[in-house]
Amino acid sequence: MKKISIADIARELHVSKTTVSFILNGRAEEKRIGREVVERVQKFIEEVGYRPNPLAQSLRTGKSNIIALMVEDISNPFFASIARLIEDRAYKNGYKIIYCSTDNDTVKTRDLISMFRERHVDGYIIAPPEGIEEEISSLIKAKMPVVLFDRHLQNISTDLVEIDNLFSTYNATRHLIQQGFKKIAYITFSSNQSQMLARLEGYHKALEESAYKPFLKEIPFNQNDDLITAPIAAFLKKNKNLDAVFFGTNHVGTCGLMVLTDIGIKVPSDLAVVSFDDYNVFKLHSPPVTAIAQPIEAIADNVITVLLNRLNTSSQHISSQSIILKTDLNIRASSKMIKS
């Protein structure tokens, strides 16, 4: 069945396409279109089930009322929780969210940004992978509102919401040192992203202050658990003298806990454990795992507030904001020294 167009409606009702367009866009009163014509058009579109073309509508109005939310992995509990909160706030303010996962893939991210530009989305919320500086700069030059979160890009000036990653890992490593642990490993994804480099720096800083040797294992980023657990297992089997391990992300942390169970390492009697990104798996684990909790509600609230302000005000002259939030270290049984 052929989709009905504005031209079809105009021809059927013997009115102009412009008149139909004004009525559909809620401008009938402004354009002084008679009530009888408005009622005829509204009755007809209801009878035939007409739905306006969103892309054509956005071209006419200059707004799609759609926001693009681009994260590393939408199935990750951290990003999923933030996305849910952002979606709720956006919807209450008349916007819909389109989600996507970049998988930290530069080429995929470029393709996604290109698709969103073609669809005329109104604004972007991005946890950026490496190598998309040119695309972000192009959006900013086109006066598109862009809010980066979780990590930033060097030499890109736009609104930013992130946490104090360096202090977070420094503080957690200091906690392990204060408990009496000396051989503390840090297992994380290999990455040049700003948040990952800051976390690594915080770990090194705490060890240097106590003149302790670092034990670092960096794993290539992957969503496949088998490709994460295998190198963790090999590293732990090779370094049997460790007394504590710090996992740099929640995904690495959950894979690490599986490895510890598989190879029979007991927590915390054999090995103390701390992880970044607290969530239910860590709370329910036996023993419960000490973890750094990001302020998810505050991150989501700041991200969408900043973007809505950009969308709903003429704020091009306002300088970009950089919002840095604090984390909490939730200390549980996994990181406590057991006295012999």
DRENVO-862088 format. One line per 5 residues: for each residue y, x, z of C-alpha. Coordinates in nm, 2 decimals, always signed. Example, Ala and Ser with C-alpha at 12.3 -4.5 7.8 and 13.67 -1.06 7.14 Angstrom:
-0.45 +1.23 +0.78 ~ -0.11 +1.37 +0.71
//
This chain:
+0.00 +0.00 +0.00 ~ +0.34 +0.14 -0.10 ~ +0.57 +0.23 +0.18 ~ +0.88 +0.02 +0.19 ~ +1.21 +0.20 +0.15
+1.57 +0.11 +0.22 ~ +1.62 +0.05 -0.15 ~ +1.34 -0.21 -0.15 ~ +1.50 -0.39 +0.15 ~ +1.84 -0.39 -0.02
+1.69 -0.52 -0.35 ~ +1.49 -0.80 -0.17 ~ +1.79 -0.92 +0.03 ~ +2.05 -0.87 -0.24 ~ +2.27 -0.64 -0.02
+2.37 -0.28 -0.07 ~ +2.16 +0.02 +0.05 ~ +2.46 +0.14 +0.25 ~ +2.47 -0.19 +0.44 ~ +2.10 -0.17 +0.52
+2.14 +0.19 +0.63 ~ +2.44 +0.11 +0.86 ~ +2.23 -0.17 +1.02 ~ +1.93 +0.05 +1.08 ~ +2.15 +0.32 +1.24
+2.32 +0.07 +1.48 ~ +2.66 +0.09 +1.30 ~ +2.68 -0.27 +1.19 ~ +2.95 -0.37 +1.43 ~ +3.15 -0.05 +1.36
+3.14 -0.13 +0.99 ~ +3.21 -0.50 +1.05 ~ +2.89 -0.63 +0.88 ~ +2.85 -1.00 +0.93 ~ +2.60 -1.13 +1.19
+2.41 -1.33 +0.93 ~ +2.35 -1.02 +0.72 ~ +2.24 -0.82 +1.02 ~ +2.00 -1.09 +1.13 ~ +1.85 -1.13 +0.78
+1.79 -0.75 +0.76 ~ +1.64 -0.73 +1.11 ~ +1.41 -1.02 +1.05 ~ +1.29 -0.88 +0.72 ~ +1.22 -0.53 +0.85
+1.03 -0.69 +1.14 ~ +0.82 -0.90 +0.91 ~ +0.73 -0.61 +0.67 ~ +0.68 -0.36 +0.96 ~ +0.94 -0.12 +0.82
+0.97 +0.22 +0.99 ~ +1.25 +0.46 +0.90 ~ +1.16 +0.80 +0.77 ~ +1.24 +1.04 +1.06 ~ +1.33 +1.33 +0.83
+1.56 +1.12 +0.61 ~ +1.71 +0.97 +0.92 ~ +1.78 +1.32 +1.07 ~ +1.95 +1.43 +0.75 ~ +2.18 +1.13 +0.77
+2.26 +1.15 +1.13 ~ +2.24 +1.53 +1.18 ~ +2.00 +1.47 +1.48 ~ +1.62 +1.44 +1.50 ~ +1.61 +1.40 +1.88
+1.32 +1.64 +1.88 ~ +1.29 +1.96 +2.07 ~ +1.04 +2.24 +1.98 ~ +0.86 +2.39 +2.27 ~ +0.68 +2.72 +2.18
+0.46 +2.88 +2.44 ~ +0.19 +3.15 +2.45 ~ -0.10 +2.91 +2.52 ~ -0.04 +2.54 +2.59 ~ -0.39 +2.52 +2.76
-0.28 +2.78 +3.02 ~ -0.21 +2.60 +3.35 ~ +0.12 +2.78 +3.39 ~ +0.26 +2.67 +3.05 ~ +0.09 +2.33 +3.06
+0.26 +2.24 +3.40 ~ +0.60 +2.35 +3.27 ~ +0.55 +2.17 +2.94 ~ +0.47 +1.84 +3.13 ~ +0.79 +1.86 +3.34
+1.01 +1.95 +3.04 ~ +0.86 +1.66 +2.84 ~ +0.94 +1.41 +3.12 ~ +1.30 +1.52 +3.15 ~ +1.35 +1.54 +2.78
+1.21 +1.19 +2.72 ~ +1.44 +1.04 +2.99 ~ +1.73 +1.19 +2.80 ~ +1.63 +1.05 +2.46 ~ +1.44 +1.35 +2.32
+1.08 +1.40 +2.23 ~ +0.89 +1.73 +2.25 ~ +0.67 +1.90 +1.99 ~ +0.44 +2.16 +2.15 ~ +0.27 +2.46 +1.99
+0.09 +2.77 +2.10 ~ +0.20 +3.10 +1.95 ~ -0.11 +3.30 +2.07 ~ +0.14 +3.59 +2.10 ~ +0.10 +3.62 +1.73
+0.43 +3.73 +1.56 ~ +0.33 +3.60 +1.21 ~ +0.22 +3.26 +1.34 ~ +0.54 +3.23 +1.55 ~ +0.75 +3.30 +1.24
+0.56 +3.03 +1.04 ~ +0.61 +2.78 +1.33 ~ +0.98 +2.84 +1.35 ~ +1.01 +2.80 +0.97 ~ +0.82 +2.46 +1.00
+1.05 +2.34 +1.28 ~ +1.36 +2.43 +1.09 ~ +1.23 +2.23 +0.79 ~ +1.18 +1.94 +1.03 ~ +1.54 +1.97 +1.16
+1.45 +1.99 +1.53 ~ +1.76 +1.98 +1.75 ~ +1.68 +2.27 +1.98 ~ +1.42 +2.53 +2.07 ~ +1.25 +2.64 +2.40
+1.05 +2.96 +2.34 ~ +0.84 +3.20 +2.54 ~ +0.87 +3.46 +2.27 ~ +0.61 +3.71 +2.15 ~ +0.72 +4.05 +2.02
+0.88 +4.09 +1.68 ~ +1.07 +3.76 +1.62 ~ +1.42 +3.89 +1.70 ~ +1.53 +3.83 +1.34 ~ +1.41 +3.47 +1.35
+1.58 +3.40 +1.69 ~ +1.90 +3.56 +1.57 ~ +1.90 +3.34 +1.26 ~ +1.86 +3.03 +1.47 ~ +2.15 +3.14 +1.69
+2.37 +3.21 +1.38 ~ +2.29 +2.86 +1.26 ~ +2.43 +2.74 +1.59 ~ +2.09 +2.60 +1.70 ~ +2.05 +2.58 +2.08
+1.78 +2.83 +2.18 ~ +1.65 +2.88 +2.54 ~ +1.41 +3.16 +2.60 ~ +1.19 +3.15 +2.91 ~ +0.92 +3.36 +3.09
+1.03 +3.67 +2.90 ~ +1.33 +3.79 +2.70 ~ +1.39 +3.99 +2.38 ~ +1.61 +4.31 +2.38 ~ +1.94 +4.27 +2.21
+1.92 +3.89 +2.18 ~ +2.20 +3.71 +2.35 ~ +2.09 +3.35 +2.42 ~ +2.02 +3.13 +2.72 ~ +1.73 +3.27 +2.94
+1.53 +3.15 +3.23 ~ +1.28 +3.39 +3.39 ~ +1.15 +3.52 +3.72 ~ +1.20 +3.85 +3.90 ~ +0.87 +4.00 +3.77
+0.94 +4.36 +3.90 ~ +1.00 +4.25 +4.26 ~ +0.70 +4.01 +4.25 ~ +0.44 +4.28 +4.17 ~ +0.62 +4.53 +4.39
+0.61 +4.29 +4.69 ~ +0.24 +4.20 +4.63 ~ +0.14 +4.56 +4.60 ~ +0.33 +4.64 +4.92 ~ +0.14 +4.37 +5.09
-0.19 +4.53 +4.99 ~ -0.06 +4.87 +5.11 ~ +0.05 +4.72 +5.44 ~ -0.30 +4.58 +5.49 ~ -0.43 +4.93 +5.47
-0.56 +4.95 +5.11 ~ -0.50 +5.28 +4.93 ~ -0.69 +5.27 +4.60 ~ -0.53 +4.97 +4.43 ~ -0.61 +4.89 +4.07
-0.39 +4.69 +3.84 ~ -0.57 +4.50 +3.56 ~ -0.36 +4.33 +3.30 ~ -0.31 +4.26 +2.93 ~ -0.17 +4.54 +2.72
+0.18 +4.43 +2.62 ~ +0.53 +4.54 +2.55 ~ +0.67 +4.20 +2.64 ~ +0.95 +4.22 +2.90 ~ +0.78 +4.03 +3.18
+0.46 +4.24 +3.15 ~ +0.65 +4.57 +3.15 ~ +0.85 +4.46 +3.46 ~ +0.53 +4.36 +3.64 ~ +0.37 +4.70 +3.57
+0.69 +4.88 +3.68 ~ +0.68 +4.69 +4.02 ~ +0.32 +4.80 +4.07 ~ +0.40 +5.16 +4.00 ~ +0.71 +5.16 +4.22
+0.52 +5.04 +4.52 ~ +0.25 +5.30 +4.48 ~ +0.50 +5.58 +4.42 ~ +0.67 +5.50 +4.75 ~ +0.34 +5.55 +4.93
+0.24 +5.85 +4.71 ~ -0.08 +5.66 +4.60 ~ -0.25 +5.71 +4.27 ~ -0.24 +5.42 +4.02 ~ -0.56 +5.28 +3.87
-0.45 +5.10 +3.56 ~ -0.66 +4.90 +3.31 ~ -0.49 +4.73 +3.02 ~ -0.68 +4.49 +2.80 ~ -0.58 +4.38 +2.45
-0.45 +4.02 +2.46 ~ -0.72 +3.77 +2.37 ~ -0.81 +3.41 +2.45 ~ -1.18 +3.48 +2.44 ~ -1.31 +3.52 +2.80
-1.59 +3.75 +2.69 ~ -1.35 +4.00 +2.54 ~ -1.16 +4.00 +2.87 ~ -1.46 +4.01 +3.12 ~ -1.64 +4.30 +2.94
-1.37 +4.56 +2.98 ~ -1.30 +4.44 +3.34 ~ -1.67 +4.48 +3.43 ~ -1.68 +4.83 +3.27 ~ -1.37 +4.94 +3.45
-1.49 +4.82 +3.80 ~ -1.83 +4.98 +3.75 ~ -1.67 +5.31 +3.66 ~ -1.42 +5.30 +3.95 ~ -1.65 +5.21 +4.24
-1.42 +5.37 +4.50 ~ -1.15 +5.11 +4.46 ~ -1.06 +4.90 +4.77 ~ -0.83 +4.65 +4.61 ~ -0.75 +4.50 +4.26
-0.44 +4.32 +4.14 ~ -0.47 +4.10 +3.83 ~ -0.16 +4.08 +3.62 ~ -0.20 +3.72 +3.49 ~ -0.39 +3.41 +3.59
-0.62 +3.43 +3.28 ~ -0.71 +3.79 +3.37 ~ -0.74 +3.68 +3.73 ~ -0.99 +3.40 +3.66 ~ -1.19 +3.63 +3.43
-1.18 +3.90 +3.70 ~ -1.32 +3.67 +3.96 ~ -1.61 +3.58 +3.73 ~ -1.68 +3.95 +3.69 ~ -1.68 +4.01 +4.07
-1.93 +3.73 +4.12 ~ -2.15 +3.85 +3.83 ~ -2.17 +4.21 +3.95 ~ -2.21 +4.12 +4.32 ~ -1.88 +4.25 +4.46
-1.78 +4.06 +4.77 ~ -1.42 +3.97 +4.84 ~ -1.25 +4.10 +5.05 ~ -1.52 +4.31 +5.22 ~ -1.60 +4.52 +4.91
-1.27 +4.46 +4.72 ~ -0.95 +4.29 +4.81 ~ -0.79 +4.07 +4.54 ~ -0.44 +3.96 +4.44 ~ -0.34 +3.78 +4.12
-0.02 +3.67 +3.95 ~ +0.03 +3.30 +3.88 ~ -0.10 +3.09 +4.16 ~ -0.29 +2.77 +4.07 ~ -0.58 +2.55 +4.19
-0.86 +2.78 +4.09 ~ -0.73 +3.05 +4.33 ~ -0.68 +2.81 +4.61 ~ -1.03 +2.67 +4.58 ~ -1.21 +3.00 +4.53
-1.42 +3.13 +4.83 ~ -1.24 +3.31 +4.98 ~ -0.90 +3.17 +4.87 ~ -0.71 +3.42 +4.65 ~ -0.37 +3.57 +4.74
-0.15 +3.49 +4.45 ~ +0.21 +3.51 +4.33 ~ +0.34 +3.16 +4.27 ~ +0.61 +3.11 +4.01 ~ +0.86 +2.83 +4.08
+0.73 +2.60 +3.80 ~ +0.95 +2.30 +3.88 ~ +1.26 +2.52 +3.90 ~ +1.17 +2.70 +3.58 ~ +1.12 +2.37 +3.39
+1.43 +2.21 +3.54 ~ +1.66 +2.50 +3.46 ~ +1.52 +2.53 +3.10 ~ +1.57 +2.17 +3.01 ~ +1.90 +2.14 +3.19
+2.04 +2.44 +3.00 ~ +1.91 +2.30 +2.67 ~ +2.04 +1.95 +2.72 ~ +2.38 +2.08 +2.81 ~ +2.39 +2.27 +2.48
+2.27 +1.97 +2.29 ~ +2.50 +1.71 +2.44 ~ +2.83 +1.91 +2.47 ~ +3.03 +2.12 +2.23 ~ +2.94 +2.43 +2.42
+2.94 +2.69 +2.14 ~ +3.22 +2.88 +2.31 ~ +3.03 +2.90 +2.64 ~ +2.86 +3.23 +2.70 ~ +2.49 +3.24 +2.73
+2.33 +3.21 +3.08 ~ +2.07 +3.43 +3.23 ~ +1.89 +3.26 +3.52 ~ +1.65 +3.48 +3.73 ~ +1.43 +3.29 +3.98
+1.24 +3.41 +4.28 ~ +0.86 +3.38 +4.34 ~ +0.65 +3.33 +4.65 ~ +0.36 +3.54 +4.76 ~ +0.09 +3.31 +4.89
-0.12 +3.52 +5.12 ~ -0.48 +3.41 +5.17 ~ -0.81 +3.56 +5.28 ~ -0.88 +3.76 +4.96 ~ -0.63 +4.03 +5.05
-0.69 +4.08 +5.42 ~ -0.84 +4.40 +5.54 ~ -1.17 +4.34 +5.73 ~ -1.18 +4.58 +6.03 ~ -1.52 +4.74 +6.08
//
